[in-house]
Amino acid sequence: MVRKIKKAAVIGSGVMGGGIAALLASAGVRTVLLDIVPFDLKDEEKKDPAARNRIVKAGYDAMLKSNPSLLMQKKDADRISIGNLEDDFDTLKDCDWIVEVVVENLKIKQDLLKRIEPVRHENAVVSTNTSGIPLKAMSEGLSDGFRQHFLGTHFFNPVRYMKLLEIIPGQETLPEVLEFMADFGERILGKGIVWAKDTPNFVGNRIGIQGIVKAMQVMLEEGLTIPEVDALFGPPLGRPKTAMFKTSDLVGLDTMYHVAKNTYDMVPDDEQRESFVVPEFVKSMIDKKLLGKKAGAGFYKTDLTPEWKKIRKVINPETLEYEEYGKAEFPSLAAAKKAKSLPEKMQAIIYGEDKGAVFSWKVTASWLIYSANRIPEISDTIVEIDNAMKWGYNFEMGPFESWDAIGVKKSVEKMEKDGFDVPGKVKKMLANGNETFYKTENGRELFYDFESESYKEKQVSDKIVSLPALKAAGKTVKSCKSASLIDLGDGVLCCEFHTKMNAINKEIVDFMGESVEYVEKNAIGLVIGNQAGGMPGAFSAGGDLFYMGSLAKEGKFAEIDAFLKQAQEGMQRARYAHFPVVAAPFGLTLGGGCEVCLGTADKIVAHADLFMGLVEIGVGLLPAGGGCLNLWKKFISTLPEAVKGSDLAKFFTPAFMNIAMAKVSTSAADARANGFLGPNDRIIFNRDYLIGEAKKEVLKMADEGYAPPVKRKIKVLGEAAQGMINAEIFNMLSGRLITEYDAFLAKRIAYVLSGGDARTDGYVDEETILALEREAFIDFWKQEKTQARVEQMLTTGKPLRN
């Protein structure tokens, strides 16, 4: 039998249930979203379908309105139907996967599963999204067939954006069911799978909440403030900017407390059980409904003055009053900021001597030891725990990777000196001469396995290509400070950027030209992609504004023109080369990053979470690396040749608006709707698959006998565009959507995009539009308002509307 999920059901329409339904619908699965009938219906409402569906409709509407969006695009909601658990329960009978996301109450879950059992078809998979109730207790008394198809699927919130999916096998779950669900979760839904055991709060929350609550306890012991803790346990230690307390505000203090208390109650033999006891001041906050972002106030809140100035405040744990706060300062933090690599930053803090460093050491040492002691209780390997923290909490490194970063031997010596109880298995690992939890040998990524006391190879899907592993195996063909050319095998190479935010500088432009020449002589095709970390990460956040700005300040406009011409010609050479090129964008793909995709690639293989756009107008510029030309080509290339006399104005306006309004897609599906992706471009839900899938496309085109496109003149709207766009600009000015300077920029952008002085529906060479791009770009740089916009962006990271 070939298993497929053609239709799914989500029972429970709260934040998590709505998020799961949105993800399934975005992945192309027809989904039924069900919830209870309200308890408080009036007599006249009891037969009213709208009243009976009030709860599920509220959940569905909240999902639609969510910001950031839980759907890849709004029309995906068409795949979701709603109903209630009394009138629509029989809709479950043709569902291939039923996931329950109801309230965390064992009796309620047991009763629901008993109702599902006689309705589900015999091969339907049933799963629970519980975060703490044992699967064995939930499925007690159900048939063998049910239990063989029952498992835990624990998503993290927000479902679309958090990569982690913990899969928890039941005692009797069939291996083929587990294998199928793991493949579906990874390949179709784009999740990173962590295999967890049926223990309280599984892996991610068991390790994550212990770290957060322990930090709160030590903060009070050491006399630190909340902002100081967040400054330390943010990016300097490889954690997200939301750090400890801002993360708790996002999650909700009540949710955090529930997970901590649930763990405490269910782990009587845990050696660090007391580290799940939430401090009294947090309980008082919960009593006062200071629950975090959803309540408007938590550990932090923002007040507005009568002049609409924002004042950020933090709660004082002693008084429970909100106070203004300043920047946290410690010598160890200052040292970390000067350090270049993450391990160096971590060591600067962990081995520092100031108050902040002592706090950080105590919390980190406790966390590392706790993580090691949880194997094999919650998971069999260190890999599962590290992945859970990276994918579920957005850490750059999990606990064992962090341990390697600060030095296992050095830290263990300090732990023992400071009276920590270091796990015997870690000391034994060191005694046997193994000083790291991870290592790479011959391109193979290995991890230390406590059970066998040896290194084992990390098991990943054969669809995943790891650029770091390839580089460690000596597969770098050529490299510079900003980029590398890596051998993917089978004659395919990958051009990888590795600047800050993968911004495109002159070195990258030079390197791409050299790469094209190398591929022409030595390979069959090229992938342009990278595997930068972070959420959403950056394929490339744009061009190097600092480089351009320094040239403009010195009046070196001829050098700017030469640089642009080199960039344009480099992309043109790639586009018309005698080998296929595939771009693999993800996350932030802005400005020059977007231009690279549009200008070089025969095909784009994009990650589903793609934030793509030509945003140069925000700093007073326009796309001048071929962005105007290639966006227009992308639009009109969708027209079949058999269609004659088409109205280019209908194509021109949306293409123009993409640039003039700096539109950025909210997903790859949205990028396709906006014209940045074409019908032949692919969308992949799992970012780890991007490089491998892009390589496949290169090989496919090469195998089919690739021939480069023929460079032809392109049809443009010409003079007719000016009057049409002037009216559009007038409307935007009237609606205060743009400033007078935006209007000035927009008119010139329309002139460039329409082919300049070309006649209406005429044809021009590609070089004509490229030259127009460069001329406008340099003219804009000469404007004081553009220079002010760039200066503001470089100094504050925020746009200036002038």
Salt bridges, closest charged atoms under 4 A:
ASP43 OD1 - LYS46 NZ 3.33
GLU45 OE2 - ARG54 NH2 2.68
ASP61 OD1 - LYS57 NZ 2.90
ASP76 OD1 - ARG79 NH1 3.23
GLU86 OE1 - ARG52 NH2 3.00
ASP87 OD2 - ARG52 NE 2.72
ASP94 OD1 - LYS7 NZ 3.05
ASP96 OD1 - HIS121 NE2 3.23
GLU100 OE2 - LYS109 NZ 2.73
GLU104 OE2 - LYS109 NZ 3.26
ASP111 OD2 - LYS107 NZ 2.73
ASP144 OD1 - ARG147 NH2 2.85
GLU166 OE1 - HIS154 ND1 2.78
GLU172 OE2 - ARG147 NE 2.78
ASP183 OD2 - ARG187 NH2 2.80
GLU222 OE2 - LYS362 NZ 2.49
ASP254 OD1 - LYS294 NZ 2.87
ASP265 OD2 - LYS261 NZ 2.87
ASP270 OD2 - ARG206 NH2 2.96
GLU271 OE2 - ARG374 NH1 2.98
GLU280 OE2 - LYS283 NZ 3.29
ASP303 OD1 - LYS301 NZ 3.61
ASP303 OD2 - LYS313 NZ 3.06
GLU377 OE2 - ARG206 NH2 2.85
GLU377 OE1 - ARG374 NE 2.82
ASP380 OD1 - LYS197 NZ 2.71
GLU401 OE2 - LYS390 NZ 2.92
GLU416 OE2 - LYS427 NZ 3.59
ASP418 OD2 - LYS414 NZ 3.40
GLU435 OE2 - LYS409 NZ 4.00
GLU441 OE2 - LYS439 NZ 3.17
ASP449 OD2 - LYS456 NZ 3.51
GLU453 OE2 - LYS428 NZ 2.85
GLU457 OE1 - ARG444 NE 3.28
ASP490 OD2 - LYS695 NZ 2.88
GLU496 OE1 - LYS471 NZ 2.92
ASP510 OD2 - LYS506 NZ 3.27
GLU514 OE1 - LYS478 NZ 3.43
GLU554 OE1 - LYS556 NZ 2.85
ASP561 OD1 - ARG774 NE 3.11
GLU569 OE2 - LYS565 NZ 2.62
ASP602 OD1 - ARG575 NH1 2.82
ASP609 OD1 - ARG160 NE 2.69
ASP681 OD2 - LYS634 NZ 2.85
ASP688 OD2 - LYS163 NZ 2.52
GLU693 OE1 - ARG682 NH2 2.98
GLU693 OE2 - LYS696 NZ 3.05
GLU697 OE1 - LYS603 NZ 3.01
GLU697 OE2 - ARG682 NH1 2.83
GLU704 OE2 - LYS700 NZ 2.91
ASP742 OD1 - ARG789 NH2 2.77
ASP742 OD2 - ARG801 NH2 2.79
GLU766 OE2 - LYS633 NZ 2.83
GLU767 OE2 - LYS711 NZ 2.96
ASP779 OD2 - ARG748 NH2 2.85
GLU791 OE1 - LYS553 NZ 3.49
